Amino acid sequence: MPRRYLARQFARPCGIVGRWLIAPWLDRINQGMNEIAFQLLALSPSDRVLEVGFGGGALLARILEQRPAEAIGIDISEEVIARGRARFGRQIAEGRARIMVGSVESLPLGDAAADAACSLNTIYFWKEPVQAMRELARVVRPGGTLVLGFEAPETLRAWPGHRFGFRVYDAPEVVALAQAAGFGNAEVHEGLEPRFGRIICVKCERL
């Protein structure tokens, strides 16, 4: 696929390609980051957990296996939403999951609606990063956890397609953005995706 087209699909999966190729592909290429994020969330049965930009749904499925009070998946892609509602239909019917269309800059949730939230490999595409982080701070309760995962600068820049709509971040930038929105006690965790390179997860607490 042309890099520009593939970059657009990563930002917002659409059409047949987005639903049946890109979404499941995201599950495969995010395995390492999903595992780090899952461990950092350290979920308990009473938690209400939000994932913004859940893509193929692999991490959301892992979260649901822990049987939290509720798991919420929000994505801007209609194809991702349709795939998620089909994949998690039973959990939705049982009231254990919600799948909703929405953007990180305007989350369709009330204040302090989540005990924990995460978003992996989406920060590159945030149109308004300050507003996005403020929204995450609004919906995570005081004392709650936020985990943000992203590729390290050298990892992302190694793929030429990053020039088409990706904003590159390093860990200090993400920590500063989170702190300005009302998060603190930041921890930076690193890992390695064997096929790609260094990945970063920032864990912080809503103050």
N, C-alpha and C positions, 0 to 999 in steps of 0.2 A: 504494500500500500504506500502511496506517496506520504512523505512525512507530515506535510501540512494537514492532510486529511486525517491521519492517525492521531495527530495532536488534538485536533478538534473532537475526535471521538473520545479520547481520554478525558477531555474537559467535560464533555456532555454526550454520553453514548446515545445514538439516535438511529432509528430505522432498524431494518433487519440485521445489519452489521453490528449495531450497538447492542441489540438485545441478545443475539445468539453467538456473537464472536467476541466482542470487546468485554462484555460483562463477565462471562466465565473466564476469559483470559486474565482479567484483573484479579480474580481469585488465585490463579496460579502464580502470577508474578509478585503478589503481595504476601506470600506465605510467611516469610521471615518477619516482616513488619507487623502482620496480624498477630503473630505469636508474642512478640515483645509487648505490643499494646494490650493484649489480653491479660498477660501477667501483671502489667502495671495497673490495670483497672482494679484488680483484686476484689472482685465482686462478692457481695453477700446476697442471701435470698430476698432481703427486703428492698434491694436497690431497684430504682427506675433508671434504665440505661438508655442513652441516646447515641446513635451513630449518624453522623452527618456525611452524606456522600457514600452510601454503603455499597455501591457498585454491584459486584456479583453476589454479595451476601455471605461470603465465607465467615467473616468475623461476626456478623450478626447471628449466624447459625451457631457459632461457638458460644456466644453470649447466651443464647436461648437454651443451650444444653445445660447451663448452670441454673436454669429455672429462676431467674430474678423475678421480682414483682411485675416488671414490665420491661420490654425491649422496644425501642422506638427507632425506626429507620426513616430518615428523611433524605430525599435526593431531588435534584432539579430535572432529572431525565424521566420522561414518561415511560420509556422502554424499561428502564431500571425498576421503576415503580411497578409496572405490570409484571415483570419477572419476579420481583420480590413478593408481590401479593399472591402469585401462584405458588412460589416456593414455600412461603410461610402461611399458607391458607389455614392450616389446622391451628396454628398458634394464634392467628388473628381471631378465628372463631371462638377459641377458648378465652379470649381477652388477655392473652399474655404478650401480644405483639400489636404494634401499630405501624403501618407503612404509609407515609404521607409525602406528597409533593411539597417542596419548599426550598428556599435558598438559605445559605448560612447567614446572609445579611438580613433576613426577615424570617425567622423561624416560627412556624405555626404552633407555638406552645406558650403556656402561661409562665409567669415568673417562677423561678425555683422549681421547675417541673421535673428536673432530673437530679439524681444523686451522683451520676457519673456521665461523662460525655466523651466521645472520641471522634476523630476525623483523620483519615489516613490518605495521604497523597492527593489532597484536595486544595491545600493552602496555595499552591501555585496559581490557581485559577480564581481566587477570591478577588472580585472586582473592587471591593472596598474593605481592605483588611482590618482597618480600625473598627468599622461598624460591625464586621463579622465577629471579631473578638468580643466586642461589647454585647452582641446578641448571645454568644456562648456564655458570657458571664451572667447575663440576665436569666438564662434558663437553668443554669447549674446552681443548686442551693449553696448557701454558705457552708463551708467545710467539705463540699463535694469535690470531685476529681475531674480534671480535664487531661486527655492524652491526645497529642498531635504528632502524627508521624509524617516524615517527608524524606526524600533522598538528599544526601549531602551534596553540597554544590558541585564537587568534582564528579560525582556520580551522574547527576542530572546533566551537566554540561557535556559529558562524554557521548550523549545521544544527540545528534544534530537537530532532531526534531524539537528540542526544547526551545529553539528560537521562535517557534510559532505559538505564542500565547502563554508560555510558562514564565512565572516569576521565580527566580532562584532565591532561596533563603538559607542562611546559616543558623546554627542554634542560638547564638546571642540575639539575633534579630527576632526570632520567634519568642524567646523568653521576654525580651523587652516589650513586645507587642502584647503578650499576655499580662505582664505586670501592669501596664498602662490601663488595661481594662478591668483590673481588680483581682487578678490571680497572683498567688505568691508561692513560696516554698518550692521553687522550680527545681526539677531534677532532669538532667540530660543523660539519656541512655543511647548507646550506639550498638549497631549490629552490622552484619554483612549478609547481603543477598549474593550468593555465589555467582550468579549469572550477571549481576549488575554492578555491585559495589557497596560502599558504605551507606547505611541508612541511620536515621536519627529519630528518636521519639522523645518528646518533651512532656513530662508529667508535672502538673501543677495543681494547686489547691485554690478553690474559690474562697477568698477572704471575707 
